[in-house]
């Protein structure tokens, strides 16, 4: 990959200057809504379950959100080409607000799951647009910085989400957390017509909107795969769990074969060629899947470390701090050789952080052990952060045909959410197959 970092980088001042500030705010804000909501709910769930019941569906609150996101992510490119950035964002924000309102008013866990599914579908669209519109709305010299800004919102989400959720839970106001999301969504919707054009810039190589179809088969295969892995933690028989996980992985393999042959596909054709694009996507997916251990950090903090909901929420923010700091520092690198080495070492850094976390999980953990656990989470997050902006920019640029650029950008989010769904599901499997949970 030594030839992948050759584009002269733009500056933060240009990206956040008057010309690009509105678009940058909307792109980052959509991903921030998605990520904050995902991790906010994790901290709220112990309080919500105590009020409305449904303890057996604890993991499903995250699962249905991610499955909905996976299915929506496959349609991002076609929605963008058909509706344009402005109307695609307004559609996503409207549906997201409706799902958030449903969660705020949910009288039972069943209604909560419906609201979370709606949130997931809309959130998957918003998160995907955050990457896809970078490719069409910003010059290539700003892609690395814009990718860092957008993906840093995942770090911000894991920082604000658990902490804010813990505060709302601490004061018994978990419903108001979803109400705040409704207000934030409305504010974003007001900004969209000002910041984004009605149509994406159409170059000579861009496929006409009328010819861009929704990849229905790919959508169904990925959604079914995510669902199978998600329900794998429910059976008490390890053989049934293993069978469901294997079936989910098999469906992903079928998706790759089918998607390669379809005219309306999720992955760009370059992903199946001899170039580095497939390895870039696989690396992004592996890093994202591993971050989903953070889903259980607030729960473990309360159960193992006897922390308050607020303190457990801030413990979960350790991964976000490392992610955000690592991303901002890494995005400022300019020397290609240094960038490639940093990206190459990133998975090892993350593995070290996860190992520290694994070794510090003990019942009745004291403050010193919890502090080491937090350090491990920061190291884990930094491993993601130092690699993500460069991998994202490479994914957008390493295509054989410039017309594949928007599809390659949108596919980043598809890879991200399907990997997150698998990571969350596998974490749930590990937790649920043990006797003590």
Number of C-alpha atoms within 10 A of each C-alpha: 14 11 11 17 22 11 17 12 17 17 15 14 10 13 22 17 12 10 11 16 15 18 24 23 17 23 30 24 20 26 28 27 24 26 23 24 26 25 27 26 23 25 32 29 21 20 21 23 16 10 14 14 16 14 14 10 15 18 23 21 21 24 27 24 26 32 28 25 32 34 27 25 33 33 25 31 28 23 23 25 23 19 16 20 26 19 19 21 26 20 16 23 27 15 18 30 25 17 26 26 21 21 27 20 15 18 13 15 22 15 14 22 23 18 25 29 25 23 31 30 24 28 34 32 35 33 34 32 30 31 30 26 23 25 25 18 17 15 12 19 15 21 26 28 26 30 27 29 25 26 28 26 27 26 29 22 24 30 27 24 31 33 26 23 29 29 22 21 24 17 11 14 15 26 19 17 22 24 18 14 21 20 14 15 23 16 12 18 20 11 15 23 16 12 19 22 15 14 16 19 14 12 11 9 11 15 13 12 16 9 12 17 16 17 20 14 17 26 21 16 21 26 24 19 28 32 23 22 27 30 19 28 25 18 15 13 11 14 11 14 21 16 14 21 25 16 17 24 18 13 20 20 15 16 21 18 13 14 22 19 11 13 12 19 27 30 25 25 20 19 21 15 12 8 14 17 26 17 14 21 23 14 19 22 22 17 25 22 23 23 23 20 21 25 23 17 27 30 21 19 25 18 16 17 21 17 20 17 27 22 20 23 32 27 27 32 29 25 31 32 23 24 32 27 17 24 28 17 13 24 23 17 14 14 11 16 12 14 20 18 12 18 21 15 13 20 21 13 18 23 17 16 23 22 14 18 22 12 12 18 16 14 12 14 18 13 12 10 17 21 14 15 25 23 19 26 32 26 26 33 32 30 29 29 33 30 28 29 27 26 24 24 28 25 26 27 21 21 21 15 12 15 15 20 22 24 23 31 30 32 28 26 30 29 25 24 28 26 25 27 30 28 25 26 29 22 21 26 23 12 14 17 17 9 7 6 8
